[in-house]
Amino acid sequence: MNKSRTPVSILIVLLCVVLLLGVVWANYRFAQYRLFGEGFSIQWLGIHALVSEGANPYSELITTRIQDAVKSVYGFSPGVAPKYTSPLYSAIITFPFALINSQATAHSVWFAIQLVVVFAILLLCIKLTAWKPAWYILLLFTIFTIFSYHVVMPWLDGSLSIWSALFLVSALLAISQNRDEVAGILLGLSAFQPQMVILPIIFTLIWAGAHKRRLLILWFFILLILLSIIGMFLVPDWIIQYLRLLFNYSENFPPGTPGFLFQDLWPGIGRQLGWVISGVLLVILAFEWWLARRREFRWFTWTICLTIVISQWIGIPTIPANFIVLLIPLVFVTAMLAERWPRGGNWVATISCMLLFVWEWGLFYLDITGSQPAMQLNLLIPLPLLLLIGLYWVRWWAIKPRKLLVEELKFSESY
């Protein structure tokens, strides 16, 4: 049996290698013409200047260089000039690529690796939720997920958000396995995109404190302090410069909130409507945090997923490139539906992904062919809305103790 499988395994590995090399070559050709990858270009230009010249990535010199090379960024939100806005410790990811003198070569390798990371995120989400679909369900789900707007856009942008999502889901998996030291380190690494993960990190630390999992908290802060100190050896005042960027947030980051969308649609009441939505969601989130702070991991996971979704609408500006992290609640909702309805739940989730696929790309097409092709704020709505509904649909099954859930499933199957 094993001998017969060996040639098939070798063939699969060879096909994967050929596919990866093909992706690298295609990305290299695209990178030569700079057809996409604004996010990576900003990271590479900033850190390459630091490595090769000792220049400060936050300086006016490098900002000018970035703006000369990258003509636009955050295509859905015009008016924000490209500049290096990441915390300096995120350079731990881009540093190996900054050693490559050719931006096109570094770009192509980065894209190929990030494609692998995207699949890794999906696999880790499936492992975290213990979802075990049939192969054809998994194939359909993977196709409509990997080629969805919220995955393709961060990949094409070359965004650090993909790495933050990888470290966050890895941290959650480590927490489920009681590997608190590893979980703390991974949680610290997820802070490469602070705006994207700040609320999930805060709740994770609250939950860890309530469960007396001090090693998780300790290693989280040890890693951040260590990385910050290393950054200070390279740019002594980088923390002050980064805080200055955050203080002038509207000048350096895109206005990616539902409030700005509503303001564009209804100038008279749009801003106030955005405040109301943010306030209501903040109250809901605080209430759910209070309920879940001392609960078991399953309830914690549901609350983390809710936190990730609400983070997109609560008033923290976001961009479509950050939506890669929504794979975590997407797979979680799918797993809960499959657990509750083993036969129909998988199909409900898969069909929902198909409809979401059409909805998002349809909105994108209408935006780029419309009168305001740069304003794609309405793409902040579909996926978070679907997930918010889905999370509250499966809430009772997710937070119910396992024993009661098994008894209910047995009872329902007997009829």
N, C-alpha and C positions, 0 to 999 in steps of 0.2 A: 504493500500500500504506500509506504513512504517513498520507495524507489520510483513508483509511477508518478508521484506528485512532484518529485525533484525537477524534472524537465519543465513542467508547467510553472513552478515557482521561479526557476531561472528565467523563463521566457517573460513572465510578468515583471520581474526586476529589470530585465533588459528593455522592455517596452517603456517602463517608467523612466529609466535613464535617458532613453532616446527622446521621450516626450519632454523631459526637463531640459535637455540640451536644445531641443527645438524652441522651447519657450525662451531660453536665454538668447538664442540667435534672433528670434522675432523681436524680443524686447530691445536688443542691441540696435536693430534696424530702426525701430520706432524712436529709440532714445537719440539716435543720431539727428533726427529731424525734430526732436523735442515736441512730439505730438501730445504728450501727457507727462505726468510725474512732477507737477509743480511742488508738491509737498516734499518729495525726496530732494529736488533741486535746492530748495531752501536749506534743508538739513545738511546736504553735502557741501554746498558753498560755504556755509558757516563753519562747519567743523574742519573742512579741508583747509580753510584759511588759518584756523587755529593750529592745525598740525604742521602745515608747510611754512607759515609765516609768523606764527605766534600772535596772530591778530585776534582781537576780541570779537566774537560773533555778534555781540550786541552793539558794536560801535557803528558810527555813522558811515565809516569807510566800507565796512562789509554790508551794511544795509543798502548803500548805494549800489554796490556790486550786485547784490541779490536782485534789486529792482531793475537793474539794467539787463540781467539775464532772464529773470522771470517776469514777464510782462503783466501777468494776471494771476490771481489766486483767489480761492473761495468764489468760484464762478457764479454761485447763486446769490452772492452779496457784493455788489460793486462798491468801490470807494475805500476798501481796505488795502493799503499798499503792502506788498510782500516784504517780510522781514523775519529774522530769526526770533521766534517767540517761545521756544521750548526751554524748560529748565536745563541747565548745563549738564546735569548728571545723565540726561537722556543720551548724551554723546557716547555712552558705553555701547549703544547699539550701532550708531553710525560711524564710530571710530574706525573699525576695520575697512569700511568702504571709503572713508576719507583718505586712507593710505594709497588708494588707487588714483593715479594722476588723471586718467581718462574718465571724465564724467559719464560718457556714454557706456563705457564698460562697467563702471560701478553701478550705474543705473540698471543695466540689464541683469546683472547678478542679483541686485537688490530685489527686483521684481520677481525673478524666478524663486528666490528664497521666500519672499512673502506669499507667493502662491502656495508653497508647501505649508507655510504657517497658517494660511486660511483653512486648508484641509485639516491641519492639526487642531485648530480651534473647534471645528465641527466634530471631530472624533472625540476630543476631550469633553465637549458638551454632552455627547451621547453617553460617554462613560460616566460622567457626573450624574446624569439623570437615570442611568440604568435602563435606557430605552433599547429594546431589542426588536426592531421591525423586521419584516420579511425583506429579502434582498431587493425585490422590485419596488417596494415602498421606499427603502433607503435610497435606491437609485433615483427615483423620481424626486424625492425630497432634496437630495443632494444637487441635482441639476437645477431645480427651481430656486434653491438657496444660493448656490455658488454663483449663478449667473444673474442673481437679483441685483437691483439697483444699490441696495445697502451693502452689498459685498463688492460688486464690481467697482464702484466709485472710490472707496478707500484704497483698493488695490491699484487702480490706475493712477491715483494721486500719489501713491508711494508713502502713505501716511504712517506715522508712528502709532496711530490708534490700533493698528493690527497687532502690534507687539504688546500694547497695553491690554488688549482683550485676551491675548494668549496668556499673559502672566496672571490676569485676574481669574480666568477659568481654571488655570493650573493651581492657583492659591485656594480656590474653593474645593478643588479635588483633594488637595493636601489636607485641608481642614476636615473633610469627610473621613480621611484616613488617620486622623489624629497625629499628623506630622506637623506639629505646630512651628518648629524652627523653620522648616522649609516653607510652610505657609506664610510666615511672617516675611521671609526674604522675597518670596514671589509677590506678595501684596505690595511690598515696597517698590519692586520693579514695575508693577503696574502703574505707578504714579508718574510714568514718563509723559502721560497726557493728563495732568491733574484735573482739568475741568471735566473730563469725561468720567473719571472714577472717584472723585472726591467723596460723593455721598455714599456709594457702596463701601469705600474704605472706612468712613466714619462709623457706619452701622456695624461693619465687621469688627471693628475695635470695641464698640460698645457691647456687642454680643460676646466677644472673647473675654472682656472684663467681667461680664455677668456670670460667665461659666468658669471663671478663674483660670483661664488659659493664658497665663502671663507670658509664657515663652513666645507666643505668637506676637503679642504686643511689643515685647522687648526686642525681638529680632527685626520687626518692622522699623522701629525707630533707630536701631543700630545701623541698619543698612542705609536708611536715608541720611543719617548723620555722616556716615563714612563716605558715601558718594558726594555729599555736599562739601566735605572737607577736601576730597580729591579735586573737586571742581575749583575750590579756592586756591589750590596750588597752581592751577592753570590761569584762572581769571579771579584775582583776589576779591573783587567786589561784585561777583556775578549775582549773588543773592539780592543785593540792593538793586542792581540793574533789572533783574527779573521782576522783583516786587514793583518797580517803577512801571514796567510794562503792564502788570496786572492793575495797578492803580489807574492808569490811563486806558482802561479796557476797551472802551468804545473806539479808540484811535488805532488799536493794534489787533483787535479780534473782530470777527464778523458778528452782526446782530442777528444771530440765528435762534430766535425764540418765537413761539406762536404769537406773542404780543406784537411783534413787528409785522407778522403776516396779517393779523387782524387790522393793524393800523394802516396797512397798505390797502386792504379791502374796504374798511370803514374808518376813514380818517378821524371822524368825530368821536367815536367811542372805542376804537380798536385798542388803544393803549390801556384804557380802563378795563376792558374785557380781559386783556392779557394779565393785568394785576389780579383780577378776580380769580382767573383760572390758576395762577401761580399760588395764590393764597389758599384756595380750596385744596389743591394738591399737596401743599405743605402741611396742612392740618391732617389730611388723610395719611400722609407718610409718617408724621410724628405719632399718630395713633397706632399705626401698624408696627412701628418700631417698638413702642411701649409694650404692645401685646407679645411681640416675638422675642424680646430681649433675653428671656430666660428659657425659651423653648428649645426643642430638639432641632437637629440639623435640617430635617425636612422642612419645617416651618421657617427656619432661618433662610433656606435656599429660596423659598417662595418670596420671602420679604426682600431678599437681595435682588431677585428678578424684578419685583415691583419697583424697587429703588432705582434700578438701571433704567426702567421705562420712564418713570416719573422725572428722572434727571433730565430727560430731553425736553420737558415742557415746564419745568418748575421755575424757569427764569434764568438758568445758567445757559449762556449762549452756546450753541452747538453748531456743527456742520454735518452734512451727510456722510463725510468720511469717518465720523465717530460712530455711525450706526452699526459698524461691525460688531460692537459689543452686544447689540441686541440679539445676536445669535444665541446667547445664553438663555434669555427668557423664551425665545422662539422654540428652542429644543425642549425646554422645560415644560411649556404648555403642551407641546406635542406628546411628550412622554406621559403627562398626566391624563390626556385624553385617551391614549392607547391603553393605559393602565385601567381606566374606568370602563372603557368599551373596547376590549381587545380586538373585536372584529371591525367595527366602524370608526373607532377613534383615529386610527392611522390615516384612513381615507379622508376624514373631515379635515385633519391637519394638512394633508398633502394638497387637497383641493383648495384650501385656504391659501396655501403658499402659491399655488398657480394663479389664483385671482389677485393676490398681492403683487405677483410678478407683473401681470398685465397692468394693474392699477398704477404702480410706480413708474414703469417704463412709459406708459401712456401719458402720465403727467409730465414726465421728462421731455417727451417728444413735443407735447403741446407748448411747453415752456420755451424750448429752443427754436420753435417755429413761430412763436407768438410775437407780440409787439414788445414784450419785455423779456428777451431770452435770458438775461442774467439773473432774473429774480425767480428762484426755484424754492422759495420758502414753503410753498404748499407741499413740498416733498417731506417736510417735517411731520406731516400728519398721518399718512397711511399706516406705516408699521407700528409706531407707538400706540395709535388708536386700536388697531387690531390686537396688539399684545395686552393692552390695558383691559379690554373686554375679555380676552382669553384668560388672563390671570385671575380675574374675579369669577369667571365661570368655573375654573378648576380649584378655587381657593379651598373649599371645604374638603375636597379629596386630598389636597396637598398637605393641609395642616392637621388632618385627623390622625390620631395615633394609628400606627400600622396594624395593630391587632383588630381594632374596630373596622378598619378599611377591608381587611381580608374577610372578616365575617360578613360584611355588607356585600362584597363581591360574590361570595358563596351563596348568599341568600338570593341575590338577583339572578344568578345563573340557574337556580333551581326552578325558576318560573319562565 
